[in-house]
Amino acid sequence: MTNQGDILDYSDRLFEVGFEVADYKENALRIIRSHCNFGFPEPEKSDRTYTVIIPMQIIPEVIRSLCEANIAVYGITRRFREDAS
């Protein structure tokens, strides 16, 4: 079983996180990028999902910013990236 991490993980361990959003004008991309400006790889887009490699503690911050911008979040996935730690 893959280690999905603990929600109280405040380490520098990196996770591949997918944010499934309704984003017609790429506002979500701008918001997600603003949280990934610390040397993390550029977000990748596939259909309606933006995938980023970030530490666990940034996930709620991204969700909060998306909601404040009235961007609907339909799903979130995460998995530990052993090769990115």
N, CA, C and O atoms as a GROMACS GRO file, in nm:
protein
  340
    1MET      N    1   0.084  -0.119   0.000
    1MET     CA    2   0.000   0.000   0.000
    1MET      C    3   0.088   0.125   0.000
    1MET      O    4   0.188   0.131   0.072
    2THR      N    5   0.052   0.222  -0.079
    2THR     CA    6   0.127   0.345  -0.089
    2THR      C    7   0.103   0.431   0.035
    2THR      O    8  -0.010   0.438   0.085
    3ASN      N    9   0.208   0.495   0.085
    3ASN     CA   10   0.196   0.584   0.200
    3ASN      C   11   0.130   0.714   0.154
    3ASN      O   12   0.189   0.791   0.078
    4GLN      N   13   0.007   0.738   0.201
    4GLN     CA   14  -0.067   0.858   0.162
    4GLN      C   15  -0.037   0.976   0.252
    4GLN      O   16  -0.080   1.088   0.224
    5GLY      N   17   0.036   0.953   0.360
    5GLY     CA   18   0.073   1.062   0.449
    5GLY      C   19  -0.032   1.089   0.555
    5GLY      O   20  -0.146   1.046   0.545
    6ASP      N   21   0.010   1.161   0.656
    6ASP     CA   22  -0.074   1.201   0.767
    6ASP      C   23  -0.111   1.347   0.749
    6ASP      O   24  -0.027   1.428   0.710
    7ILE      N   25  -0.235   1.382   0.778
    7ILE     CA   26  -0.277   1.522   0.758
    7ILE      C   27  -0.205   1.618   0.851
    7ILE      O   28  -0.208   1.739   0.828
    8LEU      N   29  -0.140   1.567   0.953
    8LEU     CA   30  -0.062   1.652   1.043
    8LEU      C   31   0.086   1.653   1.006
    8LEU      O   32   0.171   1.690   1.087
    9ASP      N   33   0.116   1.612   0.884
    9ASP     CA   34   0.255   1.605   0.835
    9ASP      C   35   0.302   1.746   0.798
    9ASP      O   36   0.257   1.802   0.698
   10TYR      N   37   0.391   1.802   0.878
   10TYR     CA   38   0.446   1.935   0.850
   10TYR      C   39   0.592   1.926   0.807
   10TYR      O   40   0.668   2.022   0.821
   11SER      N   41   0.630   1.810   0.754
   11SER     CA   42   0.766   1.791   0.707
   11SER      C   43   0.779   1.846   0.564
   11SER      O   44   0.685   1.904   0.510
   12ASP      N   45   0.895   1.827   0.507
   12ASP     CA   46   0.919   1.869   0.368
   12ASP      C   47   0.890   1.758   0.269
   12ASP      O   48   0.920   1.770   0.150
   13ARG      N   49   0.830   1.647   0.317
   13ARG     CA   50   0.796   1.536   0.226
   13ARG      C   51   0.702   1.587   0.119
   13ARG      O   52   0.609   1.663   0.147
   14LEU      N   53   0.724   1.544  -0.004
   14LEU     CA   54   0.644   1.592  -0.116
   14LEU      C   55   0.540   1.489  -0.158
   14LEU      O   56   0.564   1.368  -0.154
   15PHE      N   57   0.426   1.541  -0.200
   15PHE     CA   58   0.315   1.459  -0.246
   15PHE      C   59   0.271   1.508  -0.383
   15PHE      O   60   0.275   1.628  -0.412
   16GLU      N   61   0.229   1.414  -0.466
   16GLU     CA   62   0.167   1.450  -0.593
   16GLU      C   63   0.019   1.469  -0.564
   16GLU      O   64  -0.050   1.375  -0.525
   17VAL      N   65  -0.029   1.591  -0.584
   17VAL     CA   66  -0.167   1.626  -0.548
   17VAL      C   67  -0.240   1.672  -0.673
   17VAL      O   68  -0.190   1.756  -0.748
   18GLY      N   69  -0.359   1.617  -0.694
   18GLY     CA   70  -0.444   1.657  -0.805
   18GLY      C   71  -0.565   1.733  -0.755
   18GLY      O   72  -0.633   1.688  -0.663
   19PHE      N   73  -0.591   1.849  -0.814
   19PHE     CA   74  -0.707   1.931  -0.779
   19PHE      C   75  -0.800   1.931  -0.901
   19PHE      O   76  -0.767   1.987  -1.005
   20GLU      N   77  -0.915   1.867  -0.886
   20GLU     CA   78  -1.014   1.866  -0.995
   20GLU      C   79  -1.106   1.986  -0.975
   20GLU      O   80  -1.175   1.995  -0.874
   21VAL      N   81  -1.105   2.077  -1.071
   21VAL     CA   82  -1.176   2.203  -1.056
   21VAL      C   83  -1.251   2.241  -1.183
   21VAL      O   84  -1.221   2.192  -1.292
   22ALA      N   85  -1.349   2.330  -1.167
   22ALA     CA   86  -1.415   2.393  -1.281
   22ALA      C   87  -1.339   2.523  -1.307
   22ALA      O   88  -1.350   2.618  -1.230
   23ASP      N   89  -1.264   2.527  -1.415
   23ASP     CA   90  -1.174   2.640  -1.440
   23ASP      C   91  -1.178   2.677  -1.588
   23ASP      O   92  -1.099   2.626  -1.667
   24TYR      N   93  -1.268   2.765  -1.623
   24TYR     CA   94  -1.285   2.800  -1.763
   24TYR      C   95  -1.188   2.907  -1.812
   24TYR      O   96  -1.159   2.913  -1.931
   25LYS      N   97  -1.139   2.990  -1.723
   25LYS     CA   98  -1.048   3.099  -1.762
   25LYS      C   99  -0.909   3.081  -1.704
   25LYS      O  100  -0.830   3.176  -1.702
   26GLU      N  101  -0.878   2.960  -1.658
   26GLU     CA  102  -0.748   2.927  -1.598
   26GLU      C  103  -0.716   3.011  -1.475
   26GLU      O  104  -0.598   3.032  -1.443
   27ASN      N  105  -0.818   3.057  -1.405
   27ASN     CA  106  -0.795   3.127  -1.278
   27ASN      C  107  -0.740   3.031  -1.173
   27ASN      O  108  -0.656   3.069  -1.091
   28ALA      N  109  -0.787   2.906  -1.177
   28ALA     CA  110  -0.737   2.806  -1.081
   28ALA      C  111  -0.588   2.784  -1.102
   28ALA      O  112  -0.513   2.770  -1.005
   29LEU      N  113  -0.544   2.781  -1.226
   29LEU     CA  114  -0.402   2.762  -1.254
   29LEU      C  115  -0.320   2.875  -1.192
   29LEU      O  116  -0.216   2.849  -1.131
   30ARG      N  117  -0.366   2.997  -1.206
   30ARG     CA  118  -0.296   3.112  -1.146
   30ARG      C  119  -0.288   3.098  -0.994
   30ARG      O  120  -0.184   3.124  -0.935
   31ILE      N  121  -0.398   3.058  -0.933
   31ILE     CA  122  -0.401   3.041  -0.787
   31ILE      C  123  -0.310   2.928  -0.743
   31ILE      O  124  -0.232   2.944  -0.649
   32ILE      N  125  -0.318   2.816  -0.810
   32ILE     CA  126  -0.233   2.701  -0.774
   32ILE      C  127  -0.086   2.738  -0.790
   32ILE      O  128  -0.003   2.704  -0.706
   33ARG      N  129  -0.053   2.806  -0.899
   33ARG     CA  130   0.086   2.850  -0.920
   33ARG      C  131   0.134   2.940  -0.806
   33ARG      O  132   0.250   2.934  -0.766
   34SER      N  133   0.045   3.024  -0.754
   34SER     CA  134   0.086   3.117  -0.648
   34SER      C  135   0.127   3.043  -0.521
   34SER      O  136   0.202   3.096  -0.440
   35HIS      N  137   0.078   2.922  -0.504
   35HIS     CA  138   0.116   2.841  -0.387
   35HIS      C  139   0.235   2.750  -0.417
   35HIS      O  140   0.289   2.686  -0.327
   36CYS      N  141   0.275   2.744  -0.542
   36CYS     CA  142   0.383   2.653  -0.582
   36CYS      C  143   0.504   2.731  -0.631
   36CYS      O  144   0.573   2.687  -0.723
   37ASN      N  145   0.531   2.844  -0.571
   37ASN     CA  146   0.640   2.930  -0.618
   37ASN      C  147   0.767   2.914  -0.536
   37ASN      O  148   0.850   3.005  -0.534
   38PHE      N  149   0.782   2.802  -0.468
   38PHE     CA  150   0.900   2.780  -0.384
   38PHE      C  151   0.991   2.675  -0.443
   38PHE      O  152   1.050   2.595  -0.370
   39GLY      N  153   1.003   2.674  -0.574
   39GLY     CA  154   1.090   2.577  -0.641
   39GLY      C  155   1.021   2.446  -0.673
   39GLY      O  156   1.087   2.350  -0.712
   40PHE      N  157   0.887   2.440  -0.658
   40PHE     CA  158   0.815   2.319  -0.694
   40PHE      C  159   0.793   2.316  -0.845
   40PHE      O  160   0.791   2.421  -0.909
   41PRO      N  161   0.777   2.197  -0.903
   41PRO     CA  162   0.754   2.189  -1.047
   41PRO      C  163   0.625   2.260  -1.088
   41PRO      O  164   0.533   2.276  -1.007
   42GLU      N  165   0.619   2.302  -1.211
   42GLU     CA  166   0.502   2.368  -1.269
   42GLU      C  167   0.382   2.272  -1.266
   42GLU      O  168   0.398   2.154  -1.294
   43PRO      N  169   0.262   2.322  -1.232
   43PRO     CA  170   0.143   2.236  -1.235
   43PRO      C  171   0.119   2.180  -1.374
   43PRO      O  172   0.143   2.247  -1.475
   44GLU      N  173   0.072   2.056  -1.380
   44GLU     CA  174   0.036   1.993  -1.507
   44GLU      C  175  -0.115   1.983  -1.513
   44GLU      O  176  -0.180   1.954  -1.413
   45LYS      N  177  -0.171   2.008  -1.633
   45LYS     CA  178  -0.316   2.002  -1.649
   45LYS      C  179  -0.354   1.882  -1.733
   45LYS      O  180  -0.294   1.854  -1.836
   46SER      N  181  -0.456   1.810  -1.686
   46SER     CA  182  -0.513   1.698  -1.759
   46SER      C  183  -0.664   1.706  -1.742
   46SER      O  184  -0.714   1.691  -1.631
   47ASP      N  185  -0.735   1.729  -1.850
   47ASP     CA  186  -0.880   1.751  -1.845
   47ASP      C  187  -0.910   1.864  -1.747
   47ASP      O  188  -0.873   1.979  -1.773
   48ARG      N  189  -0.976   1.834  -1.636
   48ARG     CA  190  -1.012   1.938  -1.538
   48ARG      C  191  -0.929   1.926  -1.412
   48ARG      O  192  -0.966   1.982  -1.308
   49THR      N  193  -0.818   1.856  -1.419
   49THR     CA  194  -0.736   1.835  -1.300
   49THR      C  195  -0.598   1.897  -1.318
   49THR      O  196  -0.532   1.876  -1.419
   50TYR      N  197  -0.557   1.975  -1.218
   50TYR     CA  198  -0.422   2.028  -1.211
   50TYR      C  199  -0.345   1.943  -1.111
   50TYR      O  200  -0.388   1.926  -0.997
   51THR      N  201  -0.231   1.890  -1.153
   51THR     CA  202  -0.148   1.808  -1.066
   51THR      C  203  -0.021   1.883  -1.032
   51THR      O  204   0.047   1.936  -1.119
   52VAL      N  205   0.010   1.886  -0.903
   52VAL     CA  206   0.129   1.956  -0.853
   52VAL      C  207   0.202   1.867  -0.754
   52VAL      O  208   0.145   1.771  -0.701
   53ILE      N  209   0.328   1.898  -0.730
   53ILE     CA  210   0.407   1.826  -0.629
   53ILE      C  211   0.438   1.926  -0.519
   53ILE      O  212   0.516   2.020  -0.538
   54ILE      N  213   0.375   1.904  -0.403
   54ILE     CA  214   0.382   2.000  -0.293
   54ILE      C  215   0.385   1.926  -0.159
   54ILE      O  216   0.348   1.808  -0.154
   55PRO      N  217   0.427   1.993  -0.052
   55PRO     CA  218   0.416   1.935   0.082
   55PRO      C  219   0.269   1.931   0.127
   55PRO      O  220   0.186   2.007   0.077
   56MET      N  221   0.240   1.843   0.220
   56MET     CA  222   0.104   1.823   0.270
   56MET      C  223   0.040   1.952   0.322
   56MET      O  224  -0.078   1.977   0.296
   57GLN      N  225   0.116   2.034   0.394
   57GLN     CA  226   0.056   2.150   0.459
   57GLN      C  227   0.007   2.257   0.362
   57GLN      O  228  -0.066   2.347   0.404
   58ILE      N  229   0.044   2.250   0.236
   58ILE     CA  230   0.000   2.349   0.138
   58ILE      C  231  -0.138   2.315   0.081
   58ILE      O  232  -0.207   2.403   0.029
   59ILE      N  233  -0.180   2.189   0.092
   59ILE     CA  234  -0.308   2.146   0.033
   59ILE      C  235  -0.425   2.231   0.083
   59ILE      O  236  -0.500   2.283   0.000
   60PRO      N  237  -0.446   2.247   0.215
   60PRO     CA  238  -0.561   2.329   0.259
   60PRO      C  239  -0.552   2.475   0.216
   60PRO      O  240  -0.654   2.540   0.194
   61GLU      N  241  -0.431   2.526   0.205
   61GLU     CA  242  -0.414   2.665   0.161
   61GLU      C  243  -0.461   2.683   0.017
   61GLU      O  244  -0.526   2.782  -0.016
   62VAL      N  245  -0.428   2.586  -0.069
   62VAL     CA  246  -0.471   2.592  -0.209
   62VAL      C  247  -0.623   2.584  -0.216
   62VAL      O  248  -0.686   2.662  -0.287
   63ILE      N  249  -0.682   2.491  -0.142
   63ILE     CA  250  -0.828   2.475  -0.143
   63ILE      C  251  -0.896   2.602  -0.096
   63ILE      O  252  -0.993   2.647  -0.157
   64ARG      N  253  -0.846   2.661   0.012
   64ARG     CA  254  -0.904   2.785   0.065
   64ARG      C  255  -0.899   2.895  -0.042
   64ARG      O  256  -0.998   2.965  -0.063
   65SER      N  257  -0.786   2.910  -0.107
   65SER     CA  258  -0.772   3.015  -0.209
   65SER      C  259  -0.865   2.991  -0.327
   65SER      O  260  -0.924   3.086  -0.380
   66LEU      N  261  -0.880   2.866  -0.369
   66LEU     CA  262  -0.971   2.835  -0.479
   66LEU      C  263  -1.115   2.869  -0.442
   66LEU      O  264  -1.188   2.927  -0.521
   67CYS      N  265  -1.155   2.832  -0.320
   67CYS     CA  266  -1.291   2.860  -0.275
   67CYS      C  267  -1.316   3.011  -0.261
   67CYS      O  268  -1.424   3.059  -0.296
   68GLU      N  269  -1.217   3.084  -0.212
   68GLU     CA  270  -1.232   3.229  -0.200
   68GLU      C  271  -1.250   3.295  -0.335
   68GLU      O  272  -1.313   3.400  -0.346
   69ALA      N  273  -1.195   3.233  -0.441
   69ALA     CA  274  -1.209   3.286  -0.576
   69ALA      C  275  -1.334   3.230  -0.645
   69ALA      O  276  -1.354   3.249  -0.765
   70ASN      N  277  -1.418   3.162  -0.567
   70ASN     CA  278  -1.543   3.104  -0.618
   70ASN      C  279  -1.518   3.000  -0.728
   70ASN      O  280  -1.595   2.990  -0.824
   71ILE      N  281  -1.411   2.923  -0.713
   71ILE     CA  282  -1.380   2.814  -0.806
   71ILE      C  283  -1.418   2.684  -0.737
   71ILE      O  284  -1.366   2.651  -0.630
   72ALA      N  285  -1.507   2.610  -0.799
   72ALA     CA  286  -1.555   2.484  -0.740
   72ALA      C  287  -1.446   2.377  -0.744
   72ALA      O  288  -1.383   2.355  -0.847
   73VAL      N  289  -1.426   2.312  -0.630
   73VAL     CA  290  -1.330   2.201  -0.619
   73VAL      C  291  -1.413   2.073  -0.610
   73VAL      O  292  -1.489   2.054  -0.516
   74TYR      N  293  -1.397   1.983  -0.710
   74TYR     CA  294  -1.477   1.862  -0.717
   74TYR      C  295  -1.405   1.739  -0.665
   74TYR      O  296  -1.468   1.638  -0.635
   75GLY      N  297  -1.274   1.747  -0.655
   75GLY     CA  298  -1.201   1.632  -0.605
   75GLY      C  299  -1.055   1.666  -0.580
   75GLY      O  300  -0.998   1.755  -0.641
   76ILE      N  301  -0.997   1.589  -0.486
   76ILE     CA  302  -0.856   1.605  -0.453
   76ILE      C  303  -0.797   1.466  -0.437
   76ILE      O  304  -0.854   1.381  -0.369
   77THR      N  305  -0.683   1.443  -0.500
   77THR     CA  306  -0.612   1.316  -0.484
   77THR      C  307  -0.471   1.347  -0.439
   77THR      O  308  -0.417   1.454  -0.467
   78ARG      N  309  -0.409   1.250  -0.367
   78ARG     CA  310  -0.271   1.270  -0.328
   78ARG      C  311  -0.202   1.136  -0.316
   78ARG      O  312  -0.264   1.034  -0.285
   79ARG      N  313  -0.072   1.138  -0.343
   79ARG     CA  314   0.010   1.020  -0.320
   79ARG      C  315   0.152   1.066  -0.292
   79ARG      O  316   0.199   1.165  -0.347
   80PHE      N  317   0.218   0.994  -0.205
   80PHE     CA  318   0.355   1.026  -0.164
   80PHE      C  319   0.450   1.004  -0.281
   80PHE      O  320   0.439   0.904  -0.352
   81ARG      N  321   0.542   1.096  -0.301
   81ARG     CA  322   0.640   1.087  -0.409
   81ARG      C  323   0.776   1.053  -0.349
   81ARG      O  324   0.848   1.143  -0.304
   82GLU      N  325   0.812   0.926  -0.348
   82GLU     CA  326   0.941   0.885  -0.293
   82GLU      C  327   1.057   0.946  -0.372
   82GLU      O  328   1.161   0.979  -0.316
   83ASP      N  329   1.038   0.960  -0.503
   83ASP     CA  330   1.144   1.012  -0.588
   83ASP      C  331   1.158   1.162  -0.578
   83ASP      O  332   1.256   1.218  -0.628
   84ALA      N  333   1.063   1.231  -0.515
   84ALA     CA  334   1.066   1.378  -0.507
   84ALA      C  335   1.104   1.427  -0.369
   84ALA      O  336   1.110   1.548  -0.347
   85SER      N  337   1.130   1.337  -0.275
   85SER     CA  338   1.162   1.382  -0.139
   85SER      C  339   1.306   1.419  -0.122
   85SER      O  340   1.348   1.459  -0.014
   0.00000   0.00000   0.00000
